[in-house]
Amino acid sequence: MTRITQQNLESYLLGAAVLLLGTIDGGDYKQFIFPLLFFKRLCDIFDEETVTALRE
């Protein structure tokens, strides 16, 4: 399983912010970024638990 580094995550988030910059007000970023971070965390937990279950 490949883990994303803090630096890579920051780079991806900055890239997403730059893409949204022209069309979305600065205060509205959280409506798009937080759900993405939540989904990413859910996927990471699922992957970790799947590996654990397969080992058992």
Backbone atoms as SQL, in Angstrom:
CREATE TABLE atoms (id INTEGER PRIMARY KEY, chain TEXT, resi INTEGER, resn TEXT, atom TEXT, x REAL, y REAL, z REAL);
INSERT INTO atoms VALUES
  (1, 'A', 1, 'MET', 'N', 0.843, -1.163, 0.000),
  (2, 'A', 1, 'MET', 'CA', 0.000, 0.000, 0.000),
  (3, 'A', 1, 'MET', 'C', 0.897, 1.237, 0.000),
  (4, 'A', 2, 'THR', 'N', 0.603, 2.154, -0.879),
  (5, 'A', 2, 'THR', 'CA', 1.371, 3.385, -0.977),
  (6, 'A', 2, 'THR', 'C', 0.698, 4.473, -0.157),
  (7, 'A', 3, 'ARG', 'N', 1.481, 5.115, 0.681),
  (8, 'A', 3, 'ARG', 'CA', 0.953, 6.210, 1.496),
  (9, 'A', 3, 'ARG', 'C', 1.401, 7.522, 0.889),
  (10, 'A', 4, 'ILE', 'N', 0.554, 8.502, 0.957),
  (11, 'A', 4, 'ILE', 'CA', 0.865, 9.826, 0.449),
  (12, 'A', 4, 'ILE', 'C', 1.603, 10.607, 1.543),
  (13, 'A', 5, 'THR', 'N', 2.615, 11.328, 1.150),
  (14, 'A', 5, 'THR', 'CA', 3.365, 12.115, 2.126),
  (15, 'A', 5, 'THR', 'C', 2.647, 13.438, 2.388),
  (16, 'A', 6, 'GLN', 'N', 3.023, 14.066, 3.479),
  (17, 'A', 6, 'GLN', 'CA', 2.444, 15.371, 3.822),
  (18, 'A', 6, 'GLN', 'C', 2.711, 16.371, 2.709),
  (19, 'A', 7, 'GLN', 'N', 3.914, 16.349, 2.159),
  (20, 'A', 7, 'GLN', 'CA', 4.285, 17.289, 1.102),
  (21, 'A', 7, 'GLN', 'C', 3.450, 17.041, -0.159),
  (22, 'A', 8, 'ASN', 'N', 3.236, 15.780, -0.522),
  (23, 'A', 8, 'ASN', 'CA', 2.418, 15.470, -1.698),
  (24, 'A', 8, 'ASN', 'C', 0.968, 15.903, -1.486),
  (25, 'A', 9, 'LEU', 'N', 0.436, 15.679, -0.289),
  (26, 'A', 9, 'LEU', 'CA', -0.938, 16.077, 0.011),
  (27, 'A', 9, 'LEU', 'C', -1.089, 17.587, -0.110),
  (28, 'A', 10, 'GLU', 'N', -0.140, 18.320, 0.457),
  (29, 'A', 10, 'GLU', 'CA', -0.197, 19.778, 0.366),
  (30, 'A', 10, 'GLU', 'C', -0.125, 20.243, -1.081),
  (31, 'A', 11, 'SER', 'N', 0.692, 19.575, -1.865),
  (32, 'A', 11, 'SER', 'CA', 0.822, 19.929, -3.278),
  (33, 'A', 11, 'SER', 'C', -0.489, 19.687, -4.024),
  (34, 'A', 12, 'TYR', 'N', -1.133, 18.534, -3.775),
  (35, 'A', 12, 'TYR', 'CA', -2.414, 18.226, -4.421),
  (36, 'A', 12, 'TYR', 'C', -3.490, 19.228, -4.019),
  (37, 'A', 13, 'LEU', 'N', -3.522, 19.560, -2.717),
  (38, 'A', 13, 'LEU', 'CA', -4.527, 20.503, -2.245),
  (39, 'A', 13, 'LEU', 'C', -4.299, 21.896, -2.819),
  (40, 'A', 14, 'LEU', 'N', -3.051, 22.298, -2.917),
  (41, 'A', 14, 'LEU', 'CA', -2.747, 23.591, -3.515),
  (42, 'A', 14, 'LEU', 'C', -3.162, 23.598, -4.985),
  (43, 'A', 15, 'GLY', 'N', -2.899, 22.507, -5.688),
  (44, 'A', 15, 'GLY', 'CA', -3.313, 22.405, -7.088),
  (45, 'A', 15, 'GLY', 'C', -4.823, 22.508, -7.234),
  (46, 'A', 16, 'ALA', 'N', -5.560, 21.855, -6.334),
  (47, 'A', 16, 'ALA', 'CA', -7.022, 21.935, -6.372),
  (48, 'A', 16, 'ALA', 'C', -7.484, 23.354, -6.092),
  (49, 'A', 17, 'ALA', 'N', -6.837, 24.014, -5.137),
  (50, 'A', 17, 'ALA', 'CA', -7.205, 25.388, -4.810),
  (51, 'A', 17, 'ALA', 'C', -6.957, 26.319, -5.991),
  (52, 'A', 18, 'VAL', 'N', -5.862, 26.106, -6.694),
  (53, 'A', 18, 'VAL', 'CA', -5.545, 26.942, -7.853),
  (54, 'A', 18, 'VAL', 'C', -6.579, 26.737, -8.959),
  (55, 'A', 19, 'LEU', 'N', -7.010, 25.487, -9.161),
  (56, 'A', 19, 'LEU', 'CA', -8.028, 25.213, -10.182),
  (57, 'A', 19, 'LEU', 'C', -9.354, 25.890, -9.851),
  (58, 'A', 20, 'LEU', 'N', -9.696, 25.934, -8.574),
  (59, 'A', 20, 'LEU', 'CA', -10.966, 26.517, -8.155),
  (60, 'A', 20, 'LEU', 'C', -10.900, 28.033, -7.984),
  (61, 'A', 21, 'LEU', 'N', -9.714, 28.590, -7.982),
  (62, 'A', 21, 'LEU', 'CA', -9.505, 29.986, -7.641),
  (63, 'A', 21, 'LEU', 'C', -10.369, 30.942, -8.451),
  (64, 'A', 22, 'GLY', 'N', -10.458, 30.749, -9.747),
  (65, 'A', 22, 'GLY', 'CA', -11.184, 31.694, -10.579),
  (66, 'A', 22, 'GLY', 'C', -12.688, 31.610, -10.470),
  (67, 'A', 23, 'THR', 'N', -13.232, 30.486, -10.025),
  (68, 'A', 23, 'THR', 'CA', -14.675, 30.297, -10.080),
  (69, 'A', 23, 'THR', 'C', -15.364, 30.298, -8.713),
  (70, 'A', 24, 'ILE', 'N', -14.610, 30.185, -7.638),
  (71, 'A', 24, 'ILE', 'CA', -15.219, 30.020, -6.326),
  (72, 'A', 24, 'ILE', 'C', -14.652, 31.049, -5.355),
  (73, 'A', 25, 'ASP', 'N', -15.519, 31.603, -4.525),
  (74, 'A', 25, 'ASP', 'CA', -15.094, 32.527, -3.482),
  (75, 'A', 25, 'ASP', 'C', -14.202, 31.781, -2.486),
  (76, 'A', 26, 'GLY', 'N', -13.211, 32.455, -1.949),
  (77, 'A', 26, 'GLY', 'CA', -12.259, 31.843, -1.039),
  (78, 'A', 26, 'GLY', 'C', -12.885, 31.136, 0.147),
  (79, 'A', 27, 'GLY', 'N', -13.952, 31.679, 0.698),
  (80, 'A', 27, 'GLY', 'CA', -14.611, 31.073, 1.844),
  (81, 'A', 27, 'GLY', 'C', -15.379, 29.809, 1.514),
  (82, 'A', 28, 'ASP', 'N', -15.647, 29.595, 0.237),
  (83, 'A', 28, 'ASP', 'CA', -16.418, 28.419, -0.172),
  (84, 'A', 28, 'ASP', 'C', -15.555, 27.193, -0.469),
  (85, 'A', 29, 'TYR', 'N', -14.241, 27.330, -0.386),
  (86, 'A', 29, 'TYR', 'CA', -13.356, 26.183, -0.642),
  (87, 'A', 29, 'TYR', 'C', -13.676, 25.004, 0.255),
  (88, 'A', 30, 'LYS', 'N', -14.001, 25.301, 1.521),
  (89, 'A', 30, 'LYS', 'CA', -14.237, 24.227, 2.483),
  (90, 'A', 30, 'LYS', 'C', -15.370, 23.308, 2.044),
  (91, 'A', 31, 'GLN', 'N', -16.332, 23.818, 1.295),
  (92, 'A', 31, 'GLN', 'CA', -17.437, 22.977, 0.830),
  (93, 'A', 31, 'GLN', 'C', -16.972, 21.919, -0.159),
  (94, 'A', 32, 'PHE', 'N', -15.842, 22.137, -0.788),
  (95, 'A', 32, 'PHE', 'CA', -15.322, 21.186, -1.763),
  (96, 'A', 32, 'PHE', 'C', -14.160, 20.369, -1.211),
  (97, 'A', 33, 'ILE', 'N', -13.289, 21.004, -0.451),
  (98, 'A', 33, 'ILE', 'CA', -12.078, 20.342, 0.015),
  (99, 'A', 33, 'ILE', 'C', -12.349, 19.394, 1.181),
  (100, 'A', 34, 'PHE', 'N', -13.145, 19.791, 2.170),
  (101, 'A', 34, 'PHE', 'CA', -13.393, 18.931, 3.316),
  (102, 'A', 34, 'PHE', 'C', -14.028, 17.591, 2.939),
  (103, 'A', 35, 'PRO', 'N', -15.033, 17.565, 2.065),
  (104, 'A', 35, 'PRO', 'CA', -15.568, 16.252, 1.669),
  (105, 'A', 35, 'PRO', 'C', -14.521, 15.379, 0.968),
  (106, 'A', 36, 'LEU', 'N', -13.639, 15.990, 0.190),
  (107, 'A', 36, 'LEU', 'CA', -12.578, 15.221, -0.466),
  (108, 'A', 36, 'LEU', 'C', -11.614, 14.627, 0.555),
  (109, 'A', 37, 'LEU', 'N', -11.259, 15.412, 1.555),
  (110, 'A', 37, 'LEU', 'CA', -10.385, 14.904, 2.610),
  (111, 'A', 37, 'LEU', 'C', -11.069, 13.789, 3.399),
  (112, 'A', 38, 'PHE', 'N', -12.357, 13.945, 3.670),
  (113, 'A', 38, 'PHE', 'CA', -13.113, 12.920, 4.380),
  (114, 'A', 38, 'PHE', 'C', -13.156, 11.626, 3.572),
  (115, 'A', 39, 'PHE', 'N', -13.429, 11.733, 2.286),
  (116, 'A', 39, 'PHE', 'CA', -13.475, 10.551, 1.420),
  (117, 'A', 39, 'PHE', 'C', -12.109, 9.875, 1.353),
  (118, 'A', 40, 'LYS', 'N', -11.051, 10.669, 1.267),
  (119, 'A', 40, 'LYS', 'CA', -9.689, 10.114, 1.231),
  (120, 'A', 40, 'LYS', 'C', -9.412, 9.329, 2.500),
  (121, 'A', 41, 'ARG', 'N', -9.799, 9.876, 3.650),
  (122, 'A', 41, 'ARG', 'CA', -9.573, 9.191, 4.922),
  (123, 'A', 41, 'ARG', 'C', -10.366, 7.890, 4.990),
  (124, 'A', 42, 'LEU', 'N', -11.615, 7.917, 4.529),
  (125, 'A', 42, 'LEU', 'CA', -12.412, 6.688, 4.500),
  (126, 'A', 42, 'LEU', 'C', -11.757, 5.620, 3.638),
  (127, 'A', 43, 'CYS', 'N', -11.237, 6.016, 2.503),
  (128, 'A', 43, 'CYS', 'CA', -10.564, 5.066, 1.613),
  (129, 'A', 43, 'CYS', 'C', -9.312, 4.495, 2.263),
  (130, 'A', 44, 'ASP', 'N', -8.551, 5.343, 2.948),
  (131, 'A', 44, 'ASP', 'CA', -7.344, 4.875, 3.635),
  (132, 'A', 44, 'ASP', 'C', -7.689, 3.871, 4.728),
  (133, 'A', 45, 'ILE', 'N', -8.726, 4.174, 5.510),
  (134, 'A', 45, 'ILE', 'CA', -9.140, 3.260, 6.578),
  (135, 'A', 45, 'ILE', 'C', -9.609, 1.940, 5.986),
  (136, 'A', 46, 'PHE', 'N', -10.375, 1.993, 4.905),
  (137, 'A', 46, 'PHE', 'CA', -10.853, 0.769, 4.261),
  (138, 'A', 46, 'PHE', 'C', -9.670, -0.074, 3.797),
  (139, 'A', 47, 'ASP', 'N', -8.694, 0.569, 3.171),
  (140, 'A', 47, 'ASP', 'CA', -7.513, -0.160, 2.698),
  (141, 'A', 47, 'ASP', 'C', -6.752, -0.802, 3.858),
  (142, 'A', 48, 'GLU', 'N', -6.565, -0.061, 4.947),
  (143, 'A', 48, 'GLU', 'CA', -5.853, -0.587, 6.115),
  (144, 'A', 48, 'GLU', 'C', -6.601, -1.777, 6.716),
  (145, 'A', 49, 'GLU', 'N', -7.903, -1.661, 6.853),
  (146, 'A', 49, 'GLU', 'CA', -8.678, -2.752, 7.438),
  (147, 'A', 49, 'GLU', 'C', -8.745, -3.965, 6.523),
  (148, 'A', 50, 'THR', 'N', -8.752, -3.742, 5.221),
  (149, 'A', 50, 'THR', 'CA', -8.749, -4.859, 4.272),
  (150, 'A', 50, 'THR', 'C', -7.450, -5.637, 4.381),
  (151, 'A', 51, 'VAL', 'N', -6.337, -4.936, 4.460),
  (152, 'A', 51, 'VAL', 'CA', -5.033, -5.605, 4.594),
  (153, 'A', 51, 'VAL', 'C', -4.985, -6.386, 5.914),
  (154, 'A', 52, 'THR', 'N', -5.473, -5.788, 6.984),
  (155, 'A', 52, 'THR', 'CA', -5.488, -6.470, 8.284),
  (156, 'A', 52, 'THR', 'C', -6.350, -7.721, 8.235),
  (157, 'A', 53, 'ALA', 'N', -7.517, -7.621, 7.637),
  (158, 'A', 53, 'ALA', 'CA', -8.419, -8.773, 7.543),
  (159, 'A', 53, 'ALA', 'C', -7.822, -9.886, 6.707),
  (160, 'A', 54, 'LEU', 'N', -7.140, -9.540, 5.630),
  (161, 'A', 54, 'LEU', 'CA', -6.525, -10.552, 4.782),
  (162, 'A', 54, 'LEU', 'C', -5.370, -11.264, 5.501),
  (163, 'A', 55, 'ARG', 'N', -4.654, -10.526, 6.335),
  (164, 'A', 55, 'ARG', 'CA', -3.555, -11.136, 7.088),
  (165, 'A', 55, 'ARG', 'C', -4.076, -12.119, 8.118),
  (166, 'A', 56, 'GLU', 'N', -5.224, -11.805, 8.709),
  (167, 'A', 56, 'GLU', 'CA', -5.794, -12.692, 9.743),
  (168, 'A', 56, 'GLU', 'C', -6.374, -13.935, 9.097);
